[in-house]
Amino acid sequence: MKTFRFDRNALRFGQISLISVLVLGYVLNLPYAIYVGVLMLLSALFVPSWAPQLIIYRVFVHNNWTQTAIYDEDPAPHQFAQQMGLGVLVIGIVASIVGSLTVAWGAALVVIALALLNVTTGFCAGCFVYAQIAKLRSA
Amino acid sequence: MIERIAIIITLIGFVLLFRWYIGWRSRRATQQEVKLTHFPLGQAGIIALYAEHCVQCERLQKPALARLQQRRLDIAVVWRSIQEEAQLVKQLGIMTVPTTLVRNANGQITNVNMGYVNEDVLMQQLSIVSVPTPPVRDPNRQISNEDVLMQQLSIISAPPHCL
């Protein structure tokens, strides 16, 4: 299993940034916020050094407001969660192109809810589903 | 716009309510006595519950518990599938995996962590239920430099109780 050192606070900051962008976009009715969210997730997944939220974290937040929380961990579960969020937001973009803004904002609200849950409780939606299936099977 | 703000506030409210609910269930599950056939009797430790195909259990919780065991050799870590422990899952109201249960030597659950927790949190929880055992001095070991220095120091400075 491949592990690498990463800062959990950076990950949390990235989630909070995504939530903020999507909430602002929803409240002000700016569908482009979903595009920004997709860009944030894409850059965090493929070019983390160029991800805008991580640049803001490195320049302004890190060392000024918060300490690092560095752990040697396998990045796969975090990347999987980001890919899931990305998938849902892409559905939102397709819906907004087609003209169904309700579906687009519905997708954004799902991402906001799951990211909020993860930030506040460390809750993993996929794990919850696995646990419920396993419980049903054993019943 | 007010309508949208209300929807966002409701959403945040639901998330906070869910967080409180998980915390409440965890607190309710503590102080219960748990009988596990595979758990060493009279030893404090951790029961880690997992499910098949759970990526967080395999990739995050397992390595974290391995690191914890390197730091605390005196504790037992037992992995059980939630399907094998259906009774325990029902008794404690476990909602997700991985879940780690911190158990004292009397068999009581002192902490329930629903979701992934790192080794630092577990170390803190374990420090309450079991004090780390100090390394045992081997009577057959050879005299080290440290022993020689201690002997030399005892000649030039007597311990306080000798005065």
Interface residues (C-beta under 8 A of the other chain):
Chain A: M1 T3 V23 Y26 V27 L28 N29 Y71 D72 E73 D74 A76 P77 F80 L109 I112 A113 L116 L117 T120 T121 G122 F123 C124 G126 C127 F128 Y130 A131 I133 A134 K135 R137 S138 A139
Chain B: M1 R4 I5 I7 I8 L11 I12 F14 V15 L16 F18 R19 I22 A51 E52 H53 C54 V55 Q56 C57 R59 L60 P63 S81 I82 Q83 A86 V89 I94 M95 T96 V97 P98 G115 Y116 V117 N118
